[in-house]
Amino acid sequence: MHAALDLLQWPAMLLTVAASWYVGSARKHRRKWGFILFLASNLVWAVWGLWAHAYALIVLQAFLVVMNVRGLFKTDPAQPTVSDE
């Protein structure tokens, strides 16, 4: 169990990298998936942070969740982007 939780940081890192890639897309649908992947990475990082007693990391993930939810709503397909106006 110890080794499995220690390895959890690697999927968290991969989720974060994939999310960053998708958020940078010009397509709203891909950006939306980027924010969803970011939320998944926030959860995995927080779980790893609890196990590692990395409380600053957990607090950081909580703040990032708020920013990612904000980004998810701002990339709503019903909302025009600057280039759409």
C-alpha positions as CSV (number, residue, x, y, z in Angstrom):
1,M,0.0,0.0,0.0
2,H,2.9,2.3,0.9
3,A,4.5,2.0,-2.6
4,A,1.1,2.3,-4.4
5,L,0.4,5.6,-2.7
6,D,3.9,6.8,-3.3
7,L,3.4,6.1,-7.0
8,L,0.2,8.1,-7.1
9,Q,2.2,11.3,-7.8
10,W,3.0,10.0,-11.3
11,P,-0.6,9.7,-12.6
12,A,-1.2,13.1,-10.9
13,M,1.7,14.6,-12.8
14,L,0.5,13.0,-16.1
15,L,-3.0,14.3,-15.6
16,T,-1.6,17.8,-15.0
17,V,0.5,17.7,-18.1
18,A,-2.4,16.5,-20.2
19,A,-4.7,19.1,-18.7
20,S,-2.2,21.8,-19.6
21,W,-2.1,20.6,-23.2
22,Y,-5.9,20.6,-23.6
23,V,-6.4,24.0,-21.9
24,G,-4.1,25.5,-24.4
25,S,-6.3,24.4,-27.3
26,A,-8.1,26.9,-29.5
27,R,-11.2,24.6,-29.4
28,K,-13.6,25.1,-26.6
29,H,-14.5,21.4,-26.3
30,R,-10.8,20.5,-25.8
31,R,-10.3,23.4,-23.3
32,K,-13.3,22.1,-21.3
33,W,-11.7,18.7,-21.2
34,G,-8.5,20.4,-20.0
35,F,-10.3,21.9,-17.0
36,I,-11.9,18.5,-16.2
37,L,-8.5,16.8,-16.3
38,F,-7.2,19.6,-14.1
39,L,-9.9,18.9,-11.6
40,A,-9.0,15.2,-11.7
41,S,-5.4,16.0,-11.1
42,N,-6.3,18.3,-8.2
43,L,-8.1,15.4,-6.6
44,V,-5.2,12.9,-7.1
45,W,-2.7,15.5,-5.9
46,A,-4.8,16.1,-2.7
47,V,-5.0,12.4,-2.0
48,W,-1.2,12.0,-2.4
49,G,-0.7,15.2,-0.3
50,L,-2.8,13.7,2.5
51,W,-0.7,10.5,2.4
52,A,2.6,12.5,2.3
53,H,1.5,15.0,4.9
54,A,2.0,17.7,2.4
55,Y,-0.6,20.1,3.7
56,A,0.5,23.1,1.7
57,L,0.0,21.0,-1.4
58,I,-3.5,20.2,-0.3
59,V,-4.3,23.9,0.3
60,L,-2.8,24.7,-3.1
61,Q,-5.0,22.1,-4.8
62,A,-8.1,23.6,-3.1
63,F,-7.3,27.0,-4.5
64,L,-6.6,25.5,-7.9
65,V,-10.0,23.7,-7.9
66,V,-11.7,27.1,-7.5
67,M,-9.7,28.5,-10.4
68,N,-10.3,25.4,-12.5
69,V,-14.1,25.6,-11.9
70,R,-13.9,29.3,-12.9
71,G,-12.1,28.3,-16.1
72,L,-14.6,25.6,-16.8
73,F,-17.4,28.0,-16.7
74,K,-15.6,30.7,-18.7
75,T,-15.0,28.2,-21.5
76,D,-18.7,27.5,-21.8
77,P,-19.5,27.1,-25.5
78,A,-22.5,29.5,-25.1
79,Q,-20.1,32.3,-24.1
80,P,-18.4,34.1,-26.9
81,T,-14.6,34.3,-26.8
82,V,-12.7,37.5,-27.7
83,S,-12.1,36.2,-31.2
84,D,-15.8,35.3,-31.6
85,E,-17.0,38.9,-30.9
